Amino acid sequence: MLEGLEAAEVRLSYTQKNNDIFRIDSIYFQKQYLKEEKILRVKGSRRLRESGAEVRSFGAYSLNNEVHYLDAGIPFIRGVNMKGGRVNFSNMLYISQDAHALLWKSEIKEGMVLLSMSGTIGEVAIATDSWPYPINSNQDIAKIDVRKAINPFILYAFLLSRFGQNYLKREARGSVQQHVFLSQIEQLEIPKLGTEFERKIQETIALSERHQLQSGELLHRAETTLLCAISLDNWQPLEALTYIRNSRDAFAAGRLDAEHFHPRFAALLDQINRIGGVLLGDWLIKIQRGKQPDYVDEGLPVVNSKHVLRGVVQLDANNRCAVAGDDDLLIQFGDVLVNGTGVGTIGRSATYLHHDKAVPDNHVTILRPKKGLDAVYLSVFMNSIVGQAQVEQRLRGSSGQVELYPNDIAQFRVSLPPVDVQKNIRQFVEQSYAQKQRATQLLAAAKRAVEIAIEDSEAAALAYLESRKHPTRDPADA
């Protein structure tokens, strides 16, 4: 009777099981959720709590009053640091040793699986041996200590899979700000899988992690090479509590804030000019911000400030789509994108290395360099201590509403080393990009293999993993 309809019929007794607040809404009983639950139970599963795993949280919310963020110290992971199955340690806040000791419930240890349970529900990561311990985390992150009862890599891949993500979507509560609670995470049903399959999944994820680390190391080599090439590898900013500037300097700059005239900026620009600095605006074909997109279900992908990471433009299924007019500005291969808004992300830069065109939103600035200024070299320069110092000098606004406008970016001073040096730096970045894409492909393969093992068989899943052993092109570049 209900075939072909988005409607489900269940018994009252079923609604009362594992449903602690007795939800009877249609979202909770969607056909897809019921189907996946049935597949798991037929295949054979066990609840997280019954397996002996422990799910930890932050403790009392009042402990937030004891947390004071620092520029250095013990890394403090928040939901915004988790994306695509990984933690980004380059945009991290820190806490003191005393705060870390007080927040013992939220300490992260190797082998734990992390799950965002508030706001952006369903972001997942696994604490590996390459992380900079000790590490702590905030109240939005659940820490799952498997206590050797479950292979943490299987739990990690399962949570990333469609089955894990749909379970979290089903259990999410709240209207504006949704949450998943510890008791619901404990009820998560984990598939029972063979030892050989678990070993293959762990190997695949570990290999993915190695490629991710190599990607970061190559980016670091690119920046180190740049600073050495422009004789700024040992540069240290000047510290001064007081300083004097002429009023004509203020009027010429159109600025009255003391930060803009700090001596460290003048010292940096003097050093750049001594080695042949040029005005960035003179070396750009185009420097322009995007506009507010007209979002649609199908169209060109939109790139906003969240997608412009340090050295990488993220383009995947999570990008929204928009339509663009004939005269609208579009992102093309080789453009340098700069975040123009937001504390913590402003000035972050990356070269667009995807072949499909994209739409920039109104917080992203496109830099299109002239011949002689390599785009990849420029993005590395912008992300370096030299570029970021100029971001700090030229940003405008306060109270979190900071902006970096195109006409201010055009005033940056950029060192222009020989073409072969720029090419060498570009090669490091391209290699880094390839390593990152391979890491992403391997993680996606592990996730998909778990889905195949549940839907079909472990033999079919292992055959799929074998077929994904060799690198493939980035789908976005196809």
NORFEN-V770612 format. One record per backbone hydrogen bond with DSSP energy under -1.0 kcal/mol. NH is the residue of the N-H (numbers start at 1). CO is the residue of the C=O. Records with the same first field share a line. If there is no record, write none. Layout:
NH: CO / CO
//
This chain:
5: 2
7: 5
15: 11
16: 12
17: 14
22: 19
30: 27
34: 30
35: 31
36: 32
37: 33
38: 34
39: 35
40: 36
41: 37
42: 38
43: 39
44: 40
46: 190
48: 188
49: 186
51: 47
52: 49
53: 48
54: 145
56: 143
63: 60
64: 61
65: 62
66: 63
67: 64
70: 94
74: 95
76: 93
77: 136
81: 78
82: 79
83: 86
86: 83
88: 81
94: 70
95: 74
100: 96
101: 97
102: 98
103: 99
106: 103
107: 104
108: 135
111: 127
112: 109
113: 144
114: 125
115: 142
116: 123
117: 140
119: 178
121: 119
122: 116
123: 120
125: 114
127: 112
131: 128
133: 131
136: 75
138: 77
141: 138
142: 115
143: 56
144: 113
145: 54
149: 146
155: 151
156: 152
157: 153
158: 154
159: 155
160: 156
161: 157
164: 158
165: 161
166: 162
167: 163
168: 164
169: 165
170: 166
171: 167
172: 168
173: 179
179: 173
180: 117
185: 181
186: 182
188: 185
190: 46
192: 44
198: 194
199: 195
200: 196
201: 197
202: 198
203: 199
204: 200
205: 201
206: 202
207: 203
208: 204
209: 205
210: 206
211: 207
212: 208
213: 209
214: 210
215: 211
216: 212
217: 213
218: 214
219: 215
220: 216
221: 217
222: 218
223: 219
224: 220
225: 221
226: 222
227: 223
228: 224
229: 225
230: 226
231: 228
232: 227
250: 246
251: 247
252: 248
253: 249
254: 250
255: 250
261: 258
262: 259
265: 262
267: 263
268: 264
269: 265
270: 266
271: 267
272: 268
273: 269
274: 270
276: 273
278: 414
280: 412
281: 410
282: 279
283: 280
284: 281
285: 368
286: 368
288: 366
290: 364
296: 321
300: 322
302: 320
303: 359
307: 304
309: 307 / 312
311: 309 / 349
314: 307
319: 316
322: 300
323: 294
328: 325
331: 358
334: 352
335: 332
336: 367
337: 350
338: 365
339: 348
340: 363
342: 402
345: 342
346: 342
347: 339
348: 345
350: 337
352: 335
358: 331
359: 301
361: 303
364: 361
365: 338
366: 288
367: 336
368: 286
370: 283
373: 370
378: 374
379: 375
380: 376
381: 377
382: 378
383: 379
384: 380
387: 381
388: 384
389: 385
390: 386
391: 387
392: 388
393: 389
394: 390
395: 391
396: 403
401: 398
403: 396
404: 340
409: 405
410: 406
411: 408
412: 409
414: 278
422: 418
423: 419
424: 420
425: 421
426: 422
427: 423
428: 424
429: 425
430: 426
431: 427
432: 428
433: 429
434: 430
435: 431
436: 432
437: 433
438: 434
439: 435
440: 436
441: 437
442: 438
443: 439
444: 440
445: 441
446: 442
447: 443
448: 444
449: 445
450: 446
451: 447
452: 448
453: 449
454: 450
455: 451
456: 452
461: 457
462: 458
463: 459
464: 460
465: 461
466: 462
467: 463
469: 466
477: 474
478: 475
//
